[in-house]
Amino acid sequence: MWVWHGPLDAERFGAAWQSVFDCEAVLRTAFTGANPPRLIVHGRVVPDITHKIPAGGDWAPFLERDRLRGFDLRCPGPLRLTVLETEQAPPAAPGAPVRIVLTYHRALLDTWSAHLLLRTFYRAYLAGGTLPGGERRPDLRDYTAWTAAQDPRPARALWARWTPPGAAPAASRPGRPGGPTGLSGVGRARLRLDAAETVRLARWAAARGTAESSVLQAVWAMLIHRASGATGPAPVCFAVTVPGRGIALDGAAWLPGPLRNLLPMSLEVDPADTVSRLLRHLRDRALDMAAYEWLPADPPPTPTHAHAQAGPDADRAETVLVFEDPPHPVQGLENELAAHGIRAEFPGTVPARSVLPLALLAHHDSTGGLVLTGVHDRALLDEAAAAELLVQSALLLRELPLGADEFTTVAQVLKLLEGRAVPPMADPSTTGPADPATLTDPTSGPTDPAGAPGSTGPADPSATGLPGPATTTDSAPAPGFTGPADTPVGSATDLPGPAAATDSAGTPGSIGPADPPAGSATTTGPAAVPGFTGPADPPAAGPAIALPGPPGPGTPLTLLRAARHRQAGTICLVPPPGAPPTCYDLLPPAYPGPQELLLLTTPTVPADSAAALAARTAGRPLLLAGFSGAGTVACDLARRLAAAGGRRPPRVVLTPAPPGERERARVLARALQDATAPPP
């Protein structure tokens, strides 16, 4: 999804996309029904552009329906556009921002391609709707011919050397064995390192001759080793994606197509070894793979069959890391767009389903922060487990540059996680067959050569490779473009994670207006909240009571962290006006209390917010908290809760907003500890 600010000429918009379709053969490509399927390029294809008014102005349900709608790949056009309108503000209304959803199929396009196509579209729009020149070459046909001429044997030999016959089975799961969650569908969670932390991480990695992506891989390898329970050297494996454009084909960097591949990463992790050596090992593996990023590895098994094979196949990855920063769609075109009164915003990424149980995506946002997004199978990991994995990953990424030197060992780094449990992860073999509807976006190629109308359809493995976790509206932010805080991106409420799915970072001065005037019905400050148990209090004795699950679909609440026990109570975080929900990203790891942490994602609808909060916290202690500026909304919520339920108004805790995200989180965490501490 992206947001169009300024005048939008619908006729020129359609003409520009038609020009892009005429220029790019991949947009006119379909698959035949033969076995194996073959690519066929059509002469002219009209782009699918529709206009919709989402019910109630809620974009998230529409995005999910649009994702599930799929594509019929026997017909050309693996990309469609939907202009989201409101009844009050049609696209022609002056100054009204317009949200546009670009949906594409991974069988023929990857993230890099989507960004290239958006850039081509903007060039065409600025040129009056028509691109100069003819078809782009090389195109997908040239790429397919080039790959067919390559010798795959050296790459296969490399994979075989990494997993020699007779080697011990490699650990592939970052979670301890657990039972089925009883859930279904896909979950998403997001955390963010701020710009200062990201720069520190990049410099620390560069000093060791590696990149941030290698550090993320090292952290993931250590988490898998920790979850395996091994105390000595042990092999681990996971998958990584490569852009597929570092090949000896002229123009490949600007070629739209399914070039991104998924490749295996297998290595041994030794707790006694240094982190620096682990990083060098991963760097060397990446260099070895660079020559073969055009060749997809064997398709990973589906979750249902991940453990059904014997021998080396049983060591296949169950998780995938995706680290990429594709070119920004309008970089270098800003001045021309501004001359036409146009500005583009790209709020974020909506990751789609993956056939692997867990995918971790990383990219840099508009402020230079590193955003981590987890996409998980909810049948194998619940929201709390997935969020904890993300928190532990971010914790190590933050702490490594602060204290790890050339002699720091893996075991010493893992000591940072002492006191944090290994999250449970169900065995796919115990959850029953996967629902095909939840695996519609192929990260491992096709299953049906013909493809059925309305399904996401097939793909030729030789053409697609293994693109990795799919995204439906994948427009990652880039320098100079920050998404508005109130832009709905994905299903942040029914698929909760450690943070709302927006990429813009809170910055000093953006926290919002001053506190509400004195005399509000609720009070602020660090006084103890009746009914709250302090961080050290154990759960009350007695029979086990089920903890509340994540907020349901359509609610204005996002679960950041589950309660440790039912009577711990709930802390609901209220973003100040103008601040993105991600301003509370660092609070869950900073605050050790047992309370459930909720994020209010739509504070502009107080009646709905109060109703949802009352229903979720009935009979349990509640505290509202936030940075300076959130007091007006929080106090209004407190009054509504008291009036509707006859309960005592919940206390409101507000803190100043000093510069720096980490310092803001520390100040708020300390205030919450003081407010929830039991009386002396």
Protein Blocks (a to p, Z undefined) as FASTA:
>chain_A
ZZdedjddfklmmmmmmmmmmmmmklmgccdfbdcddddddfbdcddddddddehhiakl
mmmmmmmnopafkbghiaccdddddfklcfklghiacdddddddfklpcfklmmmmmmmm
mmmmmnoopaedjdddddfklmmmmmmmpcfklmmmmmmmmmcghiacddfbfbdcddde
hiacjddddddddfklmmmmmmmmmmnopafklmmmmmmmmmmmmmnopabdcddddddd
dehlaccbehklmmgcjfbccddddddddfkbcfklmmmmmmmmmmmmmmmmmpccdddd
dfklmmmpgcjllmpcfbdcdddddddfkgojlmmmmmnopacddfbacddddfbfbdcd
ddddfkopacddddddfklpcfklmmmmmmmmmmmmmmmmmmpcfklcfklmmmmmgoia
cdddddfklnopadfklmmbccebpfbfnopghiabjadfklnmpnbjadfblcdddehi
acdfklcghjfklmgcfbdcbfbdcdehilopcdddehiabdcdjbdcehiacfklccde
dddddddddddehiabdcfbdcfbfklopadddddehiafklmmmmmmmpmcfbdcdddf
blmlmmlmmmmmmmmmgoiacdddddehjlmmmmmmmmmmmmmnopacdddddddddehj
klmmmmmmmmmmmmmpccZZ
